[in-house]
Amino acid sequence: MRVLGIAGSPRRGGNTDLLLDEVMKGATSQGAEVKTIILNDLKITPCQHCDACRKTGRCQIEDDMQLVYRELAQADRVVLASPVQFMGLTAQMKAMIDRCQALWARKYLLKIPPLDSIKERKGLFISVGGQKIANLFEPSLATVKTLFKILDITYAGELVFPGIDEKGAIAKHPDALHQAFLTGQKLAADF
Ligand SMILES: Cc1cc2nc3c(=O)[nH]c(=O)nc-3n(C[C@H](O)[C@H](O)[C@H](O)COP(=O)(O)O)c2cc1C
């Protein structure tokens, strides 16, 4: 059982990082092998819509996204963590997701599995936002669910907290980090 965490915040040790860490600790406690990718440390060029992937099923941009494709293929569980920025995902997370257009081309145009190895995968979404408004997470959720669908990753749910703004504020929430740990346990155990 391999759990891949993908951190989309530019802020290290911030709220989504803390939640992601707890999910990964929960998964580790169930014996899972975990790996976290920090998107802000990678060089991922935004999709150029060159359409090369429509013929080859492969993105021709040779940057750190090639590593992300490999990690996605190896994962049994994928945990995406991104705070809300301007009502959506961070630019780092959106750039990674847009580059999965190559995997869309594999599946829908070339009729081959989107990820190299065929596995029963599940995906979780983690988010926080500073505001407390209805539908705060809806735009992000729409994008994340679309990605998981394209990658044949079963949606396992979300862990989202509104009204969390200052760095580390999530640690003051009565049970958010505990919920995250339990969610990580369940994600890894539910195999
Ligand atoms: C560029 C930027 C845009 C943001 N836009 C929103 C927003 O539209 N809605 C919201 O509720 N919070 C917004 N926030 C606040 C963050 O979601 C909030 O500070 C969050 O706790 C950051 O999480 P992190 O520590 O994991 O990075 C924004 C923050 C930044 C830096």
The ligand as a MOL file (V3000), in Angstrom:
LIG
                    3D

  0  0  0     0  0            999 V3000
M  V30 BEGIN CTAB
M  V30 COUNTS 31 33 0 0 0
M  V30 BEGIN ATOM
M  V30 1 C -3.2130 34.3330 -2.9440 0
M  V30 2 C -4.1920 33.9250 -1.8910 0
M  V30 3 C -5.5240 33.8520 -2.2040 0
M  V30 4 C -6.4580 33.4300 -1.2470 0
M  V30 5 N -7.7720 33.3390 -1.6020 0
M  V30 6 C -8.6760 32.8920 -0.6930 0
M  V30 7 C -10.0550 32.7610 -1.0600 0
M  V30 8 O -10.4640 33.0280 -2.1880 0
M  V30 9 N -10.9190 32.3040 -0.1270 0
M  V30 10 C -10.5080 31.9750 1.1460 0
M  V30 11 O -11.3370 31.5490 1.9440 0
M  V30 12 N -9.2050 32.0990 1.5130 0
M  V30 13 C -8.2800 32.5410 0.6340 0
M  V30 14 N -6.9600 32.6510 0.9860 0
M  V30 15 C -6.5510 32.2910 2.3570 0
M  V30 16 C -5.9640 30.8910 2.4680 0
M  V30 17 O -6.8510 29.9020 1.9620 0
M  V30 18 C -5.6820 30.5970 3.9430 0
M  V30 19 O -4.7700 31.5200 4.4620 0
M  V30 20 C -5.2010 29.1910 4.2100 0
M  V30 21 O -5.2130 28.9540 5.6030 0
M  V30 22 C -3.7930 28.9330 3.6740 0
M  V30 23 O -3.4860 27.5850 3.8580 0
M  V30 24 P -1.9640 27.0580 3.9010 0
M  V30 25 O -1.3980 27.4980 5.2280 0
M  V30 26 O -2.0700 25.5870 3.7770 0
M  V30 27 O -1.2620 27.6820 2.7380 0
M  V30 28 C -6.0120 33.0860 0.0660 0
M  V30 29 C -4.6420 33.1960 0.3820 0
M  V30 30 C -3.7550 33.6040 -0.5850 0
M  V30 31 C -2.2750 33.7120 -0.2250 0
M  V30 END ATOM
M  V30 BEGIN BOND
M  V30 1 1 1 2
M  V30 2 1 2 3
M  V30 3 2 2 30
M  V30 4 2 3 4
M  V30 5 1 4 5
M  V30 6 1 4 28
M  V30 7 2 5 6
M  V30 8 1 6 7
M  V30 9 1 6 13
M  V30 10 2 7 8
M  V30 11 1 7 9
M  V30 12 1 9 10
M  V30 13 2 10 11
M  V30 14 1 10 12
M  V30 15 2 12 13
M  V30 16 1 13 14
M  V30 17 1 14 15
M  V30 18 1 14 28
M  V30 19 1 15 16
M  V30 20 1 16 17
M  V30 21 1 16 18
M  V30 22 1 18 19
M  V30 23 1 18 20
M  V30 24 1 20 21
M  V30 25 1 20 22
M  V30 26 1 22 23
M  V30 27 1 23 24
M  V30 28 2 24 25
M  V30 29 1 24 26
M  V30 30 1 24 27
M  V30 31 2 28 29
M  V30 32 1 29 30
M  V30 33 1 30 31
M  V30 END BOND
M  V30 END CTAB
M  END
